[in-house]
Amino acid sequence: MHNNPTHNEITFTRRDMLKVGAITLGATPAAFSPWARQVQATALPAKGKAESVLVLWMAGGVTQFESFDPKMEAPLEIRGKLQDVQTSLPGVRFGDTMAEMSKIAHKISVIRSFSHHSNDHLISQVMTLSGRVVGRNELFSEPNIGSIVSHVHGPRNGLPGYICLPGITRPGPPPYNFFKSGWMGNQYLPYCVGGLPEEPDFTVGEKLDDPPAEFEEDLIPKSLALTKDVPLARLTRRASLRQQFDQALKSLDKDQQLVAAESKYKGALRMLSTNALREAFDIYQEADTVRETYGKTKLGGRCLMARRLVEAGAPFIVLDYGYDSDYGNIWDNHNAPSQNHPPIQDMVKRGYHLAGMDKAFAALINDMEQRGLLEKTLVVFLTEFGRTPKINANGGRDHWGAAGSLFVTGAGVKTGQVIGATDKTGSEVTTRPYSPSDIAATMFHSLGIDHHAFVNDFQGRPRPILDAGEPVAELF
């Protein structure tokens, strides 16, 4: 195997694969057959136009009925009391809460046939973040899509290869952290802007009946906040001293916690040393009119920072919004008594729910287009599943893996279309279903990464980038 593979090329020869196969697969002829070719994880030409990927990760299960797939012809217990609205695409209608996104429907591709087998939050979220089919035993073993991208492409312009913004939301209870690098090794963990959450269990603490949507959230990473007590020159001297221990550290590189700590230290120092990178995290440099356009909400601020990070060159960003100490579980609107939510069709009108998402997402897409960022950035709206067709007795909707809606735009994909369809009640997908693996393959394809290739895990064993999935053909 290569001793010093670059970030954008890791090649395994047949001889290399056979050596590993003799150890890991029992050295049987049948076991060798999948490996009997040269495979590589590399940036492939003519596969996609994306230089960056921005994932709008709304963990919890965003309702499709009140957003991108309303069913006005269905019975009242399915359609509810809300209406729909005509979009900029003839014959295509969104839920009436999506007033701003409806105006730019021609700039996105809506996928109404997102579907998979699970109604479980934990399994569904891991499948969506990794693109891999998992069970309860694989919740923490599989790498996020961003970890693979970070491995193949590496950092850019001094920014980490994979950033989570802020990377603090946790499903539960108890709270789980699914921003993981799994078998890729801890050096490919995301750089979480929010660090460790102060209140990882979002269910703890009193929640207001109607909390305000406007929120001035401080998203500047604490690691970038230079103080008078620790000037940059002093940090630089510390780094030089640290380098004297590099040789000793190399002998300990199998200690994954140490690897993660070392890589984060170097990454933070690199960002501290560059004014432009520190400023990329500061949305307060934006004009007040721009911030108003996005909405002065948590989601609006995160969308604005995501645009600034794309502008600074970040390769892969997950914008994370779904479990919150102030709002509870924003999207998981069963309306159980413990959630302290109003009925879902009232909930969606709140500024931190669909109404705020509508404003922030439309502002983000328009802003990125005007700045020339959209043509080189794939933007993917993701949530782990849809909601049940029938509104439950409490006025909420429950988990529904069988059908949900996403959207994709940017990086040269075909827009102004609706891909896939559901039946008249929204219960089942009536066209080809697209799974989390297919969405992951779409991201890799757009970045020019061969999703059929293999990469080494942290023990040097070859693993397939994806076990299943193909890019959504209609987008290309």
N, C-alpha and C positions, 0 to 999 in steps of 0.2 A: 504494500500500500504506500501511497505517497506520504512522505514524512511531513511535508509542509503544504497541505492543500490550501488554496486560496478560498476566500469566502464565496466566490461565484463559480467555483468549479471543483467538484469532488468526483473523481472518476474511479470506477472499480473495473479491473480487468477480469477475464474469465478465471485466470489463475488465482487472483485475489479471492474471488467468490468461492472457488472450490476449496481454498484453505479454510474459509469460514464455514462453508457447508460441511466439511469433514468434522468440525467441532460441534456445530449447532444443529445439524440436520441428520446426523447419523450416517453420512456419507453414502446414502443410497442413490442409485441412478435416478429414481423418480424425484428425489429431493433436489438433484442438480438441475433438472430441466428448466425451472423458472429462472435460473441464474446464468444459463449458458448463452449469454450475450453481453456485450459491453453496455453498461448502464451508467448514467451520470445524472447528477443534479446540477443543472447549469442554466444560465440564462439563454434560452433558445431563440433564434431569430424568427421573425414573422409570426409569433404566437399571440402577441398582445401589445398594446401601446402604453400600458401602465408603468410609470416610474415609481408610483406609490399606491398604496391601498389604504382607504379610510373606511373602517367598519363602524357603523352606527349601531352599537350593541344595546338593545333595549331588553334586558333580561327580565323575565317574568311572564311573558306571553301577551303581546299586544293584540287587542281585539281587531280582527279584520272586518267585522260587520260594520263597525262605526268608523272605519278608516278607508281601506282600499277595495273592499268587496261587499258593498251593501246589498241587501236582498229585499227590495221594496215590494216584490210580488209575493213574498213569503207570508205566512200567517203572522199575526200581531206578536205572538209569543217568541217569534224569531226576529222579525224586523224591528220590533220595538216602536217607540213613539217618534224617534228622530227621522228626518228626511235625508234625501241624498242631494247632490249638487252636480251640475254638468261641469265637466272638465274641459280643458283646451283641446281634447281629442274628441271628435265626433262620436257620439254614442257611448262614451265611457263616462261613468259617474262614480264619484267617491261619496263617502259619508259627509254630511254637511258640516261636520266639525273641521274638515280638511279644506277650508276655503282657500288658503294660500297654495297648498300643494296642488289643488285642482287647477290653478292658473298655470302651473308649469308642468302639467302631466306630459306635455310633448317633449320635455327635457329628461324624462326618466323612462325606464321599462319596469312596469309592475309585473311581478310574478305571483299569480293567484293560485298556483298549484304546488306550493311548498308543502311537503307531506313526509311524514315518517311514522314509525310504529309506536312511539312512546308518548304517554301522557304524564310522565314523571319529570318534574323540573330538573332534578340533578342529572339524570341520564340525558335528557334532551339538551340541556345547556352544554354539557361536555361534548356531545355529538356535534353541536353547532359550532362550538369554538375550535374543535379539532378536525371536523370533517370525517371522523371515524365512528363506526358503529361500536358502542360500548355497552357494558352492563355495570352492575354495581361494583364489581371487582376492578374495573378499569377507570374509575372516576378521576384518579390522580396520575395514572401511568402514561396517558397519551398527551403528546405535545400540542399546544395551541398552533393554529395555522401560522400565527406570527412568529413563533419560535423556529419553524421550518424556514420561513422567509428570512429571518435574521441569520440563520445558519448559512443559507445559500448566498445572500446578498451582502450580509454584514452591515456595519454602521455606515452612515453617510453624513458628510459635512459635520462630523463630530457628534451627531445624534445617534442614540442607540438604534439598533435594527428593528426593535419592537417596543413600542410605547403604549401603555394603557393609561387612559385619561378619564378619571383619576386612578382607576384600578382598585377601588376600595369597596365596591358593593359585594355583598355576600348573600347567597341564597341560604335558606335554613328555615327554622332553627334546628340544630345548632348551626352557626355560620360556617359556610364552606368557601374556600378560596379556589376558584377554578381558573385563575390566570396562571397557568402552569406550563412548564417546558417538558415535563415527563421524561421519557427515555432520551431526549436530546441532551439532558444535563442542565444543571442550574446556571451555567454561563449563558444560556439562551432564555432565561426567565425575562419577562417584560420589565422594562423600567416603568414602575408605577408612580405616576406623578404625585398621587396622594399618599405614597408610602403605606404604612400600616394604618388601617382605620382606627380612630379613637374609640368608636363604638361599632365593632364588627357585627354585633347582633342587632340588626335594624329593628327588631321587635322590642328592644329594651327602651324604656323611657316613655313619657307621656306624649301622645300625638294630639295635636289640635283637631277639632272637628272640621275646620276649614282653614288649613295653614296657608299663609301667603305664598304666592308663586314667586314674587320678586325676591331675589336673594343675591347678595354680593359675596360670591364664593372666592376664597383665596386659593388659586390653583398653582401658584408659584411653588415649585418643589422646595422643601426646606433645605435640601442639599445644595441649592443654588443661592441661598440667602447668606451672602458674606456679611460678617459682622466686624465691628471695629476691633474686637478681641482676636479675631482670626483673619488677618489680612491675607491676600492671595500670595504674596511673596513667602509668607511663612508656610502656607500649604505647599507651595512648590518645593521648598527645602525639605519638607516632610516627605514629599513624593520621591525626591532624590535618595533620601535615606531608605525609603521603602524599596527602591529598586535594588539595593544592596542585598536584599533577601530573596530576590527573584529565583536564584538558583536553588535555594533551599525549598522555596515554594513549589518548584517544578516536581520535586520528589513527592509532593503531597497532593498532586493534581487529581487524585482519585477521590479526595474528600470533597464531595459536591458542595457542601455548605461553604467551604473555604474558597472554592472556585467562584461561587456566586458572589461572595463578599469581595473578592479581589477584583472581579470584573466590574462590579458596581462602583467600587472605589475609583478605579481608573476612568470609568465613564463619567462619574460625577465630577472628577477633577478636570477632565477634558472640557466639559460644559462650563464649569466655573471659570476656566481660563479664556473663554471666548465670549466677548460682550454680546455678539449677535445671537448666540445660542441662549444666553441668559434672557435676553430681551424677547426671544420667541415665546417664552412662557408668560409674558406679561401682557394680558389683554387690556390693561389700563392705559397702554399707549395708543389704543384705538380711539377714534373720534366717538364722542357720545352718541352721535346720530347712528353710527354703525352698530354700536352696542344696543341701541333701542330697536334697530331693525331685527336683530337676532332675538331680542327679548332679554331683559335683565333678570333672567332666571338661571337656575343651575344648568339646565340643558342648553339655554342660549349661550351662556358663558363658555361651556365646554365645546360647543360647536365652533365658537369664534376662536378659541385656543387651538382647536384641531386644524382650522384653516391656517393659522399662523405656523403651526408645526409642519404642515404640508409645504407651506411657502419656504420654510427653512430647510426642507429636504428630507424630512423623516420618511423612511421607507414604508413602515407599516404601523398604523395607529388603530387602536380599538377605543372608541369613545364609549364610555361605560356609564349607563344610567338605568337604574331599575330597582335597587334596594337602597333605601335611604332612611337615615335616622330621624329626619323631620317628617317625611311623607309615608313611611312604612314601605310596603311592597307596592310600588306605583302601578304596575301593570297587571298584577295577579288579582283581578277583581271578582272574586267569588262573592264578595259582600257578606262574608261570615261576620257574626257580631264582633269578634275579636279584631277585625280589620279596621273598624271605625270609618268605613267608606259609605258614601251615598250610593244609590243604584248606579250601575255602570253608565247608563245613558245620561246621567247628571255628572258623574265623575269625569267623563271625557271632555266636558266643557271647561274644566279647571285649567289654569295657566301652567300647572306643572304636569298635566296629563296630555291628552291628544291635542288640545288647543295650543299648548306651548310647543309640543313637538312639531305641529304643523307650521308654526311661525318660524321656529329655529331651523328646521330642515330646508324650508323654502329659501330663507335668507342665506343659508350656507351654500346651497346649489347655485343661486344667482350670483353670489359674491365670488365663488370659485370660478364660475364661468367668465365673469367680467375681468378677473385678474389673470386669465389664461391658465388657471390651475386645473380646471376640470378636464381638459383634453389629455392630461398626462396622469390623472388620478382616478382610479376606480373607486367609486363610492358605493357601498353596499349596506342597505338597511337590513339588520338581522334581529330576529327574536326567535325563541326556541320552538314555539308552536302558536297556533291560533286559539280561539276560544269557542266554546260550544255554541251550536246553532240556537238552542233553546235557552232563553233567559231563565235562570233558576228562581226558586220561590223567594229568595232574598233580593232579587233584582240584579244579580250578577251573572257572569258567564264563567264556566269552568274550563279545565284544560282540554285541548283538542289537537292532538298531534296529526290527525288525518288531513287537516286542511288549514292553511294559513297564508298570509300575504307578505311579500317582501318587495323591495325595489332595488334596482341597480342603475347607475348612470356613470358617465365619464369614461376616459381612456379609450375613446373611439368605439364603444359598444353602440349597438343600434338602439335608439330611443324612440319615444312616441308610440309605444305599443303596449298591449297587455298580453302577457305570455301565460297560457293555461287558463283553466276555468273550473269552477265548482258547480254542483247541481243547484237547483232552484232554492234549496234550503241552506246551501253552504255546508252540507254534511260531508260530501265526498268530492274528490277531484275527478273530473270527467275527462281530462286530457292526460298527457304524460305527466306523472308526478316528478317533482324535483326535490331531492333529498339534501340533507346537510352535506353529504359527500359531493354532490353535484355542485353545490354553491362553493365549496372549498376548491374543487377542481377549476371552477370558473376564475377564482382569484389567482390560483397558480398559473393558469393559462394566460391570463391577462398580463401577468408579470413576466411571462416567458419562461416559466419553470415547468419542466416536464413532470407532471404529477404521477407518471408511471415509473419514474426513476427511484433510486434508492439513496439514502443518506446513512452515514454512520451514527449509531447511538453513542452515548458517552463511554461505552465499553469497547467501541470499535466495531460493533457488529452492524452489518447492513440491514436497514429497515426500509420498507416501501414508504414513500411519501404519503400515499393514500392507498388503502386497501380496495376501495371501490370509488365510483363516481366519474362522471364525464362533464365537461363544461356545458353550460346551457347554450345549445346550438343557436337559438334564435337571437342571442345577443351578438353573435359574430357573423 
